[in-house]
């Protein structure tokens, strides 16, 4: 099974949003038996918490389930468990590589790297900006592009 981990700072806004959207896309494409997903944060502040209210409200509006998603902290075991570590910004990439940079068999990239002519290089944190709608727009585009990339790379 191909395993994708979305990573942001606190694991309550961007990465759980990406996890829920990506799971929904994978389910709609009938690929749940081939692609698994999870999310984590580089920080420990919100471990065990549900997604932020702004993220939940947006996902509810789009009828996308976030059931079972709880914040957890990224750690070295994730390098063994996942094929794709997908960060929301450069700071997340630095934190991931700070734990280990010796895993050439794992793709570490930003979500927006998969979007042609992306309007942003990174996904801004709505915890700071308050703009959950814009974050949703970017994450949705990124997740669609990432799924297309994974399908091509893995012939599925």
Secondary structure, DSSP 8 states (H G I E B T S, - for coil): -EEEEEEESSSSSHHHHHHHHHHHHHHHTT-TTTEEEEEEESSSTTTT----HHHHHHHHHTT---TT----B--TTHHHH-SEEEESSHHHHHHHHHH----TTSEEEEGGGGSTT-S-SS---HHHH--HHHHHHHHHHHHHHHHHHHHHHHT-
